[in-house]
Amino acid sequence: MLAPSALPLLVAPLMAFAVYRRVRGSFGRQPIRTTRMKVRIGIFAVVIGLAMLSGLQDIRLAEGVLGGALTGAALATFVGLRLTRFEAGAGGTDFYIPNPWMGGALTALLVGRLAWRFLMFAPALAGGTVAAAHGPAPGNSPLTMAVIGLTLGYYLAYYAGILVHHRRFLRSQAQPA
């Protein structure tokens, strides 16, 4: 059986890889891959639903996820998509160029919040008594769940908006001038 203190050592490289992929996808020209985006939208919706199940433990956690997801969706709709540029590729591949500040800010907010929560509860993982003084387990904070919901809601609405824009673009290209 795996010792609880070894868990962060296993999770840290996976988290670093996930952050690297997220940051890499926030900069430069990105091809519009409709199938991948539809799958991502589905995954984000499922993860938001699963995160909402934390409300069974404490309703404030579900409220945090829901509030964050709705705020993220509004941010994607009214800011993120308006700052995104779209290009038609030569080989029939279309591209979008996301605003790097939006993706960078969301990633920094999420990583910063998770790092803060980890640092607050690192002594508890080592066998200290910090958990009793600071309340519930490390991931169970309404603010942390709101930041997670913000990120998930943003990317769910962002990818859905890119698909809608791409469909409109294809229709306008198909109509004779």
C-alpha positions as MATLAB code, in Angstrom:
seq = 'MLAPSALPLLVAPLMAFAVYRRVRGSFGRQPIRTTRMKVRIGIFAVVIGLAMLSGLQDIRLAEGVLGGALTGAALATFVGLRLTRFEAGAGGTDFYIPNPWMGGALTALLVGRLAWRFLMFAPALAGGTVAAAHGPAPGNSPLTMAVIGLTLGYYLAYYAGILVHHRRFLRSQAQPA';
ca = [
       0.000    0.000    0.000;
       1.134    3.523   -0.787;
       2.058    5.800    2.126;
      -0.092    8.960    2.300;
       3.025   11.142    2.368;
       4.062    9.746   -1.044;
       0.823   10.833   -2.714;
       1.994   14.409   -3.434;
       5.142   13.011   -5.027;
       3.006   11.061   -7.484;
       0.455   13.788   -8.135;
       2.939   16.678   -8.540;
       4.376   15.518  -11.906;
       0.870   14.950  -13.288;
      -0.202   18.408  -12.159;
       2.930   19.963  -13.670;
       2.236   18.238  -16.987;
      -1.405   19.384  -16.934;
      -0.356   22.981  -16.264;
       2.243   22.803  -19.044;
      -0.379   21.579  -21.535;
      -2.855   24.238  -20.400;
      -0.299   27.042  -20.756;
       0.883   25.742  -24.126;
      -2.716   25.799  -25.372;
      -3.113   29.422  -24.318;
      -0.435   30.812  -26.614;
      -0.135   30.980  -30.373;
      -2.205   29.634  -33.218;
      -4.326   26.624  -32.301;
      -6.029   24.428  -34.899;
      -9.792   24.071  -34.571;
     -10.346   20.373  -33.962;
     -14.093   20.033  -33.596;
     -14.115   16.444  -32.345;
     -11.552   17.133  -29.624;
     -13.403   20.262  -28.577;
     -16.702   18.394  -28.323;
     -15.032   15.730  -26.192;
     -13.476   18.413  -23.970;
     -16.847   20.112  -23.562;
     -18.333   16.796  -22.473;
     -15.488   16.101  -20.059;
     -15.705   19.582  -18.538;
     -19.470   19.195  -18.091;
     -19.000   15.836  -16.366;
     -16.243   17.190  -14.116;
     -18.416   20.169  -13.141;
     -21.224   17.735  -12.329;
     -18.898   15.575  -10.252;
     -17.546   18.646   -8.462;
     -21.137   19.637   -7.703;
     -21.492   16.324   -5.871;
     -19.205   17.805   -3.234;
     -22.378   19.619   -2.187;
     -23.477   16.362   -0.631;
     -20.707   16.910    1.907;
     -21.152   20.675    2.301;
     -23.578   22.799    0.249;
     -21.112   25.715    0.227;
     -18.750   23.639   -1.918;
     -21.422   23.077   -4.561;
     -22.313   26.761   -4.443;
     -18.657   27.614   -5.020;
     -18.431   25.329   -8.051;
     -21.703   26.583   -9.517;
     -20.861   30.245   -8.934;
     -17.403   29.791  -10.392;
     -18.706   27.883  -13.425;
     -21.324   30.531  -14.189;
     -18.788   33.333  -13.764;
     -16.303   31.467  -15.974;
     -18.929   30.928  -18.666;
     -19.830   34.625  -18.616;
     -16.146   35.578  -18.750;
     -15.579   33.302  -21.740;
     -18.661   34.575  -23.558;
     -18.234   38.284  -23.006;
     -14.449   38.648  -22.830;
     -12.548   35.536  -23.919;
     -14.272   34.964  -27.254;
     -14.202   38.652  -28.136;
     -10.439   38.748  -27.611;
      -9.892   35.585  -29.655;
      -8.850   35.950  -33.272;
      -9.795   33.456  -35.954;
      -7.890   32.611  -39.141;
      -8.561   30.446  -42.156;
      -5.717   28.093  -42.972;
      -4.445   27.318  -46.442;
      -4.983   23.557  -46.222;
      -8.598   23.764  -45.137;
      -7.644   23.885  -41.464;
      -9.006   26.815  -39.521;
      -7.214   28.291  -36.529;
      -7.998   30.374  -33.489;
      -5.561   32.520  -31.547;
      -6.595   32.749  -27.895;
      -5.779   35.812  -25.857;
      -2.729   34.778  -23.829;
      -3.636   37.029  -20.907;
      -6.946   35.258  -20.316;
      -5.489   31.757  -20.354;
      -2.451   32.818  -18.352;
      -4.531   34.581  -15.709;
      -6.884   31.628  -15.264;
      -4.003   29.174  -15.043;
      -2.114   31.375  -12.565;
      -5.242   31.780  -10.436;
      -5.910   28.047  -10.351;
      -2.298   27.024   -9.696;
      -1.896   29.757   -7.088;
      -5.030   28.726   -5.202;
      -4.141   25.039   -5.263;
      -0.579   25.812   -4.139;
      -1.925   27.930   -1.285;
      -4.251   25.152   -0.151;
      -1.434   22.620   -0.378;
       0.909   24.812    1.669;
      -1.769   25.370    4.300;
      -2.271   21.643    4.746;
       1.225   20.300    4.128;
       1.868   19.936    7.870;
      -1.334   17.874    8.167;
      -0.055   15.537    5.486;
       3.118   15.108    7.512;
       1.097   14.189   10.606;
       0.644   17.628   12.201;
      -2.497   19.029   13.766;
      -3.118   21.845   11.287;
      -6.206   20.152    9.832;
      -8.069   20.456   13.102;
      -7.286   24.163   13.332;
      -8.131   25.028    9.717;
     -11.276   23.041    9.109;
     -11.975   20.502    6.388;
      -9.635   18.590    4.118;
      -7.280   20.445    1.705;
      -9.543   20.545   -1.343;
     -12.705   21.362    0.553;
     -12.856   25.124    0.460;
     -15.666   27.050   -1.239;
     -13.106   29.496   -2.656;
     -10.981   26.678   -4.067;
     -14.052   25.050   -5.563;
     -15.092   28.417   -7.032;
     -11.695   28.801   -8.725;
     -11.936   25.253  -10.072;
     -15.479   25.967  -11.285;
     -14.304   29.248  -12.847;
     -11.634   27.455  -14.855;
     -13.902   24.600  -15.923;
     -16.824   26.892  -16.765;
     -14.584   29.220  -18.737;
     -13.131   26.500  -20.938;
     -16.480   24.745  -21.394;
     -18.091   27.959  -22.678;
     -14.950   28.989  -24.572;
     -14.725   25.778  -26.582;
     -18.480   25.835  -27.207;
     -18.154   29.422  -28.454;
     -15.284   28.497  -30.757;
     -17.393   25.696  -32.245;
     -20.321   28.081  -32.783;
     -18.068   30.666  -34.406;
     -16.448   28.024  -36.588;
     -19.845   26.737  -37.747;
     -20.882   30.298  -38.666;
     -17.596   30.800  -40.487;
     -18.071   27.598  -42.517;
     -21.621   28.621  -43.442;
     -20.462   32.044  -44.608;
     -17.750   30.427  -46.747;
     -20.229   27.998  -48.324;
     -22.671   30.736  -49.406;
     -22.010   32.133  -52.880;
     -21.040   35.784  -52.911;
];
